[in-house]
Amino acid sequence: AMIEMNMDHTTEMPTRTGVLKQTLITTDQKSVERRFRLNFIKIENGLTLSIRRAMTYEEIEKLGLTGLSYSKKAQEIILSVLEERKKTVILMGETNSGKSTLIYILLILLAKMNLKVISIENPAEIKMESKENSILQIDLTSTETADAKFKMTYDLALAGSLRHNPNVLSVGEVRYAEEIKFFMGLALRGHMAFTTFH
């Protein structure tokens, strides 16, 4: 899996995250591209691996806020946050609790309000493209094998994003001190900012 994702599998690292793209054949013999999020964690005797299938843009758009089984009151609170614009939203929860799915649904709703939405992700789990609206995604892992001076960083991604004058900025998941500091700096700039945190 690491080789398929162009990861250096020879270097000892405590954790690694990546997206694996595979073309699969459905039961009705249709060819579909699926994306899987893989998390490797080094343990005493080797590695553990968690594999989750990422939803497609179409699946997330169809699910929408009403498909998440939230109460009507919870949906009203979420929509009121979107209306106010100048908010910092941090979704916290355990693994596989739906944080990323909710963030993607919110970004789609904001893009449908004709707002400029940019998402900085490491890695990008879902391609956020549609004919009606597009969310600009910056995948920090897309240049991981490039020469170091051209490697995408959070700072370069932010600098490029701000040139687009976005209304909304989203940072995939923040895990480390550097990422948390980056996100807080982003939030302090006055943009509506989203992220997830375990």
C-alpha positions in Angstrom: 0.0 0.0 0.0 2.8 2.4 0.8 4.5 1.8 -2.5 1.2 2.3 -4.3 0.8 5.7 -2.6 4.5 6.7 -3.4 5.4 6.7 0.3 8.9 5.9 1.5 8.3 2.6 3.2 12.0 2.2 4.2 12.0 5.0 6.8 10.8 4.5 10.3 8.0 6.9 11.1 5.5 6.6 14.0 2.4 7.4 11.9 1.6 7.8 8.2 -1.6 8.8 6.5 -2.4 8.5 2.8 -5.1 8.0 0.2 -5.0 5.0 -2.1 -7.0 5.2 -5.3 -8.2 2.0 -6.9 -10.5 1.2 -9.9 -13.0 -1.5 -8.8 -15.7 -3.5 -10.6 -19.2 -3.3 -9.0 -21.6 -6.2 -8.8 -23.3 -4.9 -11.9 -19.9 -5.0 -13.8 -19.4 -1.2 -13.8 -15.9 0.3 -13.4 -15.7 2.8 -10.5 -12.8 4.7 -9.0 -12.7 4.5 -5.2 -10.5 6.2 -2.7 -9.4 4.7 0.6 -7.9 6.5 3.5 -5.1 4.5 5.1 -3.5 5.2 8.5 -0.4 3.3 9.5 0.7 3.4 13.1 4.0 1.9 14.3 3.7 -0.5 17.2 6.3 -2.6 19.1 6.0 -5.6 16.7 5.4 -3.8 13.4 2.6 -1.7 11.9 -1.2 -1.5 12.4 -3.3 -0.4 9.4 -6.7 1.2 9.3 -8.5 1.3 6.0 -11.6 3.4 5.4 -13.4 3.9 2.1 -14.0 7.6 1.4 -17.3 8.7 0.0 -17.5 10.3 -3.4 -18.6 13.9 -3.9 -21.9 12.7 -5.3 -22.5 10.5 -2.2 -21.7 13.3 0.2 -23.9 15.9 -1.7 -26.8 13.4 -1.8 -26.4 12.6 1.9 -26.5 16.3 2.8 -27.1 17.7 6.3 -30.5 15.9 6.6 -28.9 12.5 5.8 -26.7 12.7 8.9 -29.6 11.8 11.3 -29.1 15.0 13.4 -32.1 16.4 15.2 -33.8 19.3 13.6 -32.5 21.6 16.4 -28.9 20.5 15.7 -29.3 21.2 12.0 -30.7 24.6 12.8 -27.6 25.4 15.0 -25.2 24.2 12.2 -27.0 26.3 9.6 -26.9 29.4 11.8 -23.1 29.0 12.1 -22.9 29.0 8.3 -25.0 32.1 8.1 -22.8 34.2 10.4 -19.7 33.7 8.3 -16.9 35.0 10.5 -16.6 31.8 12.5 -13.9 29.3 13.4 -15.2 25.8 13.5 -13.3 22.9 15.0 -15.0 19.5 14.9 -13.8 17.1 17.5 -14.5 13.5 17.9 -13.1 10.0 17.7 -12.0 8.1 14.6 -14.7 7.4 12.1 -17.3 9.5 13.9 -18.1 11.5 10.8 -16.1 14.7 11.3 -14.7 14.9 7.8 -18.0 14.0 6.2 -19.7 16.8 8.1 -17.0 19.3 7.1 -17.3 18.3 3.4 -21.1 18.7 3.6 -20.7 22.2 5.1 -18.1 23.2 2.4 -20.6 22.1 -0.3 -23.4 24.1 1.3 -21.1 27.2 1.5 -20.0 26.8 -2.1 -23.7 26.7 -3.1 -24.1 30.0 -1.4 -21.6 31.4 -4.0 -18.8 31.7 -1.5 -15.1 31.0 -2.5 -14.1 27.9 -0.6 -10.6 26.6 -0.4 -9.6 23.4 1.4 -6.0 22.6 2.4 -5.7 18.8 3.0 -3.1 16.3 3.9 -4.1 14.1 2.1 -7.3 15.1 0.2 -9.7 12.3 0.8 -12.5 13.3 -1.6 -12.3 15.2 -4.9 -14.6 18.1 -4.4 -15.6 18.9 -7.9 -19.0 19.3 -9.5 -20.5 21.2 -12.5 -22.4 23.6 -10.3 -19.7 24.6 -7.9 -16.1 23.8 -7.3 -14.2 23.9 -4.1 -10.5 24.6 -4.7 -8.5 21.8 -3.0 -4.8 21.9 -2.2 -3.5 18.5 -1.5 -0.2 18.8 0.4 0.7 15.2 -0.4 0.5 15.7 -4.2 4.0 17.0 -4.4 5.6 14.8 -1.7 8.0 13.2 -4.2 9.1 16.5 -5.7 12.4 18.1 -5.1 12.3 19.6 -1.5 12.4 23.3 -2.7 9.1 22.7 -4.6 7.4 20.7 -1.9 4.0 22.1 -0.9 3.9 23.3 2.7 1.1 24.7 4.8 2.6 28.2 4.5 2.9 27.9 0.7 -0.6 26.6 0.5 -1.9 29.5 2.6 0.0 32.1 0.6 -1.5 30.7 -2.6 -4.9 30.5 -1.1 -5.0 34.1 0.0 -4.3 35.3 -3.5 -7.7 33.8 -4.5 -9.4 36.0 -1.8 -11.4 33.1 -0.3 -14.4 33.6 2.0 -13.9 30.1 3.6 -10.7 28.2 4.3 -10.7 24.7 5.5 -7.7 22.7 6.8 -8.2 18.9 6.7 -7.3 17.4 10.1 -4.8 19.1 12.5 -2.7 16.6 14.3 0.6 18.2 15.3 1.7 21.5 17.0 2.8 23.0 13.7 -0.6 22.3 12.1 -2.5 23.7 15.1 -0.4 26.8 15.1 -1.0 27.2 11.3 -4.8 26.8 11.7 -5.0 29.3 14.6 -3.1 31.8 12.5 -5.5 31.2 9.7 -8.5 31.7 12.0 -7.1 35.0 13.3 -7.0 36.4 9.7 -10.8 36.8 9.8 -11.8 34.1 7.3 -14.4 31.5 8.1 -12.1 28.6 9.0 -12.9 24.9 9.5 -10.8 21.9 10.7 -11.1 18.6 12.5 -9.3 17.4 15.6 -9.2 14.0 17.4 
